[in-house]
Amino acid sequence: MRRLISFVAVLLAAAVSFDAACAAEAVFPPGSRIGLQLPADMLPAKGISGFRNLKTGVAIVTIEMPAEAYPSIAASFADEALKAQGFTLKSREMLKIGQSDAILISGEQHDAGRVVPKTLLLAADPGMTALVIGQAPSGAASSSEEELRSALKTVTFRPPLSIDDQIAALPFRLADLAGFRPIRVMSGNSILLTDGPNDAVRQAEQPIMIVAQSFAPAPAADQRDTFARQVLVSNTVLTETVLERSQEFRQGGTDWHEIVAKAKDGHSNVPVVVLQTIRFSPDGYLRMVGVVKAEDRDAVMPRFRKIVDAVAPK
């Protein structure tokens, strides 16, 4: 959660009032509760919960987070916090989406010498925190910004989807859950699984596995071991990570990479074991990460393996 808040803090969010006609015309990404009226020539984007104009590069991404995330993310949208993150604020509006409070902001994100126009909407719905990000390419005309602001002001929410509907919209299939229970689908391309009674897993009290599809270019074959190690140790949830095994292999005509590591849960200091398996494909990669308390390793690691072997891109 802290990593997610840090990421979205650099953005901003906004909300606005709308009427029934607007809501009726909203387009929803598959599996998402967040919809809006789309600017011309925008189509569903592959691999993310959102839309993209392939000609202009303008994109809109919708992100659903737990309801309790709203206060922390809203605080990161304060003027000084944005300035510290390299975001130049142009406008801010406090709005309503139905009965939900929302913030709409526009400005420019300064990143590695680039200036990227961004418009963000953050809304507090009783069942979730909604973040909608509109982004235009560096150097885009001011009309793109106005177009994004207008689109984000039409944001609307639909009732919660069943977990089965959300899973059906994922870009991969889960053929064997190995007794694990789906908790949440995130951003239309990832799912969190656990085994235990709690939906909010803290201090490594229950084993978890995350399966996520990325459509970013896969690293070259000679860079995959380095890539896999970096993405594992770059997380903020685990500490004192020590690799036991790191290997590449072929399975089912596909290139894979797998790491088994010992670590500690960053919140509780409880020893854990981590399995990270990455399945590479020409248009991206599928990453699976399982975490279990070290004392439960022998019972749970084979079940992680069942999930990994049964997951396949659609």
C-alpha positions as CSV (number, residue, x, y, z in Angstrom):
1,M,0.0,0.0,0.0
2,R,2.8,2.4,0.9
3,R,4.4,1.8,-2.5
4,L,1.1,2.4,-4.3
5,I,0.5,5.6,-2.4
6,S,4.0,6.8,-3.2
7,F,3.3,6.1,-6.9
8,V,-0.1,7.8,-7.1
9,A,1.0,10.8,-5.0
10,V,2.9,12.1,-8.0
11,L,-0.3,12.3,-9.9
12,L,-3.5,13.9,-8.6
13,A,-7.2,13.3,-8.7
14,A,-10.5,15.0,-9.3
15,A,-14.2,14.4,-9.3
16,V,-17.3,16.1,-10.6
17,S,-21.0,16.1,-10.7
18,F,-22.8,14.4,-13.6
19,D,-26.3,13.6,-14.7
20,A,-28.0,10.4,-15.6
21,A,-27.5,10.9,-19.3
22,C,-23.7,11.1,-18.8
23,A,-23.7,8.0,-16.7
24,A,-25.7,6.1,-19.4
25,E,-23.0,6.8,-21.9
26,A,-20.0,5.8,-19.8
27,V,-17.6,3.2,-21.0
28,F,-16.1,0.8,-18.5
29,P,-12.8,-1.1,-18.9
30,P,-13.4,-4.8,-18.5
31,G,-13.7,-5.8,-14.9
32,S,-13.7,-2.2,-13.6
33,R,-16.2,-0.2,-11.6
34,I,-14.9,3.1,-13.0
35,G,-16.3,4.4,-16.3
36,L,-16.4,7.6,-18.2
37,Q,-17.3,9.2,-21.5
38,L,-14.4,8.7,-23.9
39,P,-12.8,11.4,-26.1
40,A,-12.9,10.6,-29.8
41,D,-10.7,7.8,-31.1
42,M,-9.9,6.3,-27.7
43,L,-10.1,2.5,-27.4
44,P,-9.5,0.0,-24.6
45,A,-5.8,-0.4,-23.9
46,K,-4.2,-3.8,-23.9
47,G,-2.8,-4.9,-20.5
48,I,-4.1,-2.0,-18.4
49,S,-7.5,-0.9,-17.0
50,G,-8.0,2.1,-19.3
51,F,-8.0,3.5,-22.8
52,R,-5.6,4.9,-25.3
53,N,-5.6,6.9,-28.5
54,L,-3.1,5.1,-30.7
55,K,-2.6,8.1,-33.0
56,T,-2.0,10.8,-30.4
57,G,-0.7,8.8,-27.5
58,V,-3.2,10.2,-25.1
59,A,-4.1,7.7,-22.4
60,I,-6.6,7.3,-19.5
61,V,-5.9,4.7,-16.7
62,T,-8.4,3.7,-14.0
63,I,-7.2,2.4,-10.7
64,E,-9.3,0.9,-7.9
65,M,-7.9,0.8,-4.3
66,P,-9.3,0.1,-0.9
67,A,-11.6,2.7,0.5
68,E,-9.2,3.4,3.4
69,A,-6.5,4.5,1.0
70,Y,-8.3,7.8,0.3
71,P,-7.0,10.0,3.2
72,S,-3.4,9.2,2.6
73,I,-3.5,9.7,-1.1
74,A,-5.5,12.9,-0.8
75,A,-2.8,14.2,1.6
76,S,-0.1,13.5,-1.1
77,F,-2.1,15.8,-3.4
78,A,-1.4,18.9,-1.3
79,D,0.4,21.7,-3.1
80,E,3.8,21.3,-1.3
81,A,3.7,17.5,-1.6
82,L,3.1,17.8,-5.3
83,K,5.9,20.3,-5.7
84,A,8.3,18.0,-3.9
85,Q,7.5,15.3,-6.4
86,G,8.2,17.4,-9.4
87,F,4.6,18.1,-10.3
88,T,3.7,21.7,-11.3
89,L,0.1,22.3,-10.4
90,K,-2.1,24.3,-12.9
91,S,-5.6,23.8,-11.5
92,R,-7.4,22.2,-8.7
93,E,-11.2,21.5,-8.3
94,M,-13.1,20.0,-5.4
95,L,-16.0,18.1,-7.0
96,K,-18.7,15.5,-6.4
97,I,-19.3,12.2,-8.3
98,G,-22.8,11.4,-7.2
99,Q,-22.4,11.5,-3.4
100,S,-18.6,10.9,-3.5
101,D,-16.1,13.6,-2.7
102,A,-13.5,14.0,-5.4
103,I,-10.4,16.1,-6.3
104,L,-9.6,17.0,-9.9
105,I,-6.1,18.4,-10.7
106,S,-4.2,19.2,-13.8
107,G,-0.5,20.1,-14.3
108,E,2.8,18.9,-15.6
109,Q,5.0,16.1,-14.3
110,H,8.7,16.8,-14.7
111,D,10.5,13.5,-15.2
112,A,14.1,13.0,-16.5
113,G,14.0,16.2,-18.5
114,R,10.5,15.5,-19.9
115,V,7.5,17.6,-19.2
116,V,4.4,15.3,-19.2
117,P,0.9,16.9,-19.0
118,K,-1.3,15.0,-16.5
119,T,-4.9,15.3,-15.3
120,L,-5.9,13.3,-12.3
121,L,-9.2,12.5,-10.5
122,L,-9.3,11.1,-7.0
123,A,-12.7,10.0,-5.6
124,A,-13.8,8.5,-2.3
125,D,-16.6,5.9,-3.0
126,P,-17.9,4.0,0.0
127,G,-16.5,0.8,-1.4
128,M,-13.3,1.9,-2.9
129,T,-10.9,4.8,-3.6
130,A,-10.9,5.6,-7.3
131,L,-8.0,7.2,-9.1
132,V,-8.2,8.1,-12.8
133,I,-5.1,9.3,-14.6
134,G,-5.2,11.2,-17.9
135,Q,-1.9,11.7,-19.6
136,A,-0.8,13.3,-22.9
137,P,2.6,12.9,-24.5
138,S,5.3,15.5,-23.8
139,G,4.7,18.6,-25.9
140,A,1.1,17.8,-26.6
141,A,-1.2,20.7,-27.4
142,S,-3.2,22.4,-24.7
143,S,-6.4,21.0,-26.3
144,S,-5.4,17.5,-25.2
145,E,-5.4,18.7,-21.6
146,E,-8.8,20.3,-21.9
147,E,-10.1,17.1,-23.6
148,L,-8.8,15.0,-20.7
149,R,-10.3,17.3,-18.1
150,S,-13.7,17.2,-19.8
151,A,-13.5,13.4,-20.0
152,L,-12.5,12.9,-16.3
153,K,-15.5,15.1,-15.3
154,T,-17.8,12.4,-16.7
155,V,-16.4,9.7,-14.4
156,T,-19.1,7.5,-12.9
157,F,-19.2,4.3,-10.8
158,R,-21.2,1.1,-11.3
159,P,-22.1,-1.4,-8.6
160,P,-19.3,-3.8,-7.4
161,L,-18.6,-6.6,-9.9
162,S,-18.4,-10.2,-8.6
163,I,-15.0,-11.6,-8.1
164,D,-15.8,-14.1,-10.9
165,D,-16.6,-11.3,-13.3
166,Q,-13.4,-9.6,-12.4
167,I,-11.3,-12.7,-12.9
168,A,-13.0,-13.4,-16.3
169,A,-11.8,-10.0,-17.5
170,L,-8.1,-10.7,-16.6
171,P,-5.7,-11.2,-19.6
172,F,-4.7,-14.7,-18.2
173,R,-6.4,-17.8,-17.0
174,L,-6.2,-19.3,-13.6
175,A,-6.8,-23.0,-14.2
176,D,-5.8,-24.2,-10.7
177,L,-6.0,-22.1,-7.5
178,A,-4.6,-24.9,-5.4
179,G,-7.0,-24.2,-2.6
180,F,-6.2,-20.4,-2.5
181,R,-9.0,-17.8,-2.4
182,P,-9.1,-14.8,-4.7
183,I,-9.3,-11.6,-2.7
184,R,-9.0,-8.7,-5.2
185,V,-8.4,-8.0,-8.9
186,M,-6.2,-4.9,-9.4
187,S,-5.9,-2.6,-12.4
188,G,-7.5,-5.1,-14.7
189,N,-4.2,-7.1,-15.0
190,S,-3.4,-8.6,-11.6
191,I,-5.0,-10.7,-8.9
192,L,-4.2,-11.3,-5.2
193,L,-4.8,-14.7,-3.7
194,T,-4.6,-16.0,-0.1
195,D,-5.3,-19.0,2.0
196,G,-7.0,-18.0,5.3
197,P,-10.0,-16.1,6.7
198,N,-8.6,-12.6,6.4
199,D,-9.0,-10.4,3.3
200,A,-6.4,-7.9,4.6
201,V,-3.2,-9.9,5.1
202,R,-0.8,-8.3,7.5
203,Q,2.5,-9.4,9.1
204,A,2.7,-12.5,6.9
205,E,-0.1,-14.1,8.9
206,Q,-1.4,-15.9,5.7
207,P,0.3,-17.0,2.6
208,I,-0.3,-14.8,-0.4
209,M,0.3,-15.0,-4.2
210,I,0.1,-12.2,-6.7
211,V,-0.3,-12.9,-10.4
212,A,0.2,-9.9,-12.7
213,Q,0.4,-9.5,-16.5
214,S,2.7,-6.8,-17.9
215,F,2.6,-5.7,-21.5
216,A,5.8,-3.7,-21.2
217,P,8.6,-5.0,-23.4
218,A,10.2,-8.1,-21.9
219,P,14.0,-7.7,-21.3
220,A,16.4,-9.3,-23.7
221,A,17.4,-12.9,-23.0
222,D,20.8,-12.0,-21.6
223,Q,19.2,-9.4,-19.2
224,R,16.5,-11.5,-17.7
225,D,18.4,-12.8,-14.7
226,T,19.4,-9.3,-13.7
227,F,15.8,-8.0,-14.3
228,A,14.3,-10.8,-12.2
229,R,16.6,-10.1,-9.3
230,Q,16.0,-6.4,-9.5
231,V,12.2,-6.5,-9.5
232,L,12.3,-8.9,-6.5
233,V,14.5,-6.8,-4.2
234,S,13.0,-3.5,-5.3
235,N,9.7,-4.1,-3.4
236,T,9.1,-2.3,-0.1
237,V,7.3,-5.2,1.6
238,L,10.3,-7.5,2.1
239,T,13.6,-6.9,3.8
240,E,16.9,-8.8,4.2
241,T,16.2,-10.8,1.0
242,V,18.7,-13.6,0.3
243,L,18.5,-15.7,-2.8
244,E,18.6,-19.4,-2.5
245,R,18.1,-20.2,-6.2
246,S,17.9,-18.2,-9.4
247,Q,17.5,-20.0,-12.7
248,E,16.2,-19.8,-16.3
249,F,14.4,-22.7,-18.0
250,R,12.2,-23.6,-20.9
251,Q,8.7,-25.0,-20.3
252,G,5.9,-25.5,-22.7
253,G,7.9,-23.9,-25.5
254,T,8.2,-20.7,-23.4
255,D,11.1,-19.0,-21.6
256,W,10.8,-18.8,-17.8
257,H,12.8,-17.4,-14.9
258,E,12.4,-18.5,-11.2
259,I,13.8,-17.3,-7.9
260,V,13.4,-18.8,-4.5
261,A,14.6,-16.5,-1.7
262,K,14.5,-16.1,2.1
263,A,13.5,-12.7,3.5
264,K,11.6,-11.0,6.3
265,D,8.3,-9.3,6.3
266,G,9.0,-5.6,6.4
267,H,6.2,-4.8,9.0
268,S,6.6,-7.7,11.5
269,N,10.1,-9.0,10.8
270,V,8.7,-12.5,10.5
271,P,10.9,-14.8,8.4
272,V,9.3,-15.7,5.0
273,V,10.1,-17.6,1.9
274,V,9.4,-16.1,-1.5
275,L,8.8,-17.8,-4.9
276,Q,9.0,-15.5,-7.9
277,T,8.3,-17.0,-11.3
278,I,8.2,-15.0,-14.6
279,R,6.9,-16.3,-17.8
280,F,8.1,-14.4,-20.8
281,S,6.3,-13.8,-24.1
282,P,6.9,-11.8,-27.2
283,D,4.5,-9.0,-26.1
284,G,5.3,-8.9,-22.3
285,Y,5.6,-11.1,-19.3
286,L,3.5,-12.8,-16.6
287,R,5.0,-12.4,-13.1
288,M,3.9,-14.5,-10.1
289,V,5.1,-13.9,-6.6
290,G,4.2,-16.1,-3.6
291,V,5.1,-15.3,0.0
292,V,4.7,-17.7,3.0
293,K,6.0,-17.8,6.5
294,A,9.2,-19.9,6.7
295,E,7.7,-22.3,9.1
296,D,4.9,-23.2,6.6
297,R,7.3,-23.5,3.6
298,D,7.0,-27.3,3.0
299,A,3.2,-27.3,3.0
300,V,2.6,-24.2,0.8
301,M,5.4,-24.0,-1.7
302,P,4.1,-27.0,-3.7
303,R,0.7,-25.2,-3.9
304,F,2.4,-22.1,-5.2
305,R,3.9,-24.3,-7.9
306,K,0.5,-25.7,-8.9
307,I,-0.8,-22.1,-9.4
308,V,2.2,-21.2,-11.5
309,D,2.1,-24.2,-13.7
310,A,-1.6,-23.7,-14.4
311,V,-1.6,-20.0,-15.3
312,A,-1.6,-19.1,-19.0
313,P,-2.1,-15.9,-21.0
314,K,-5.4,-15.7,-23.0
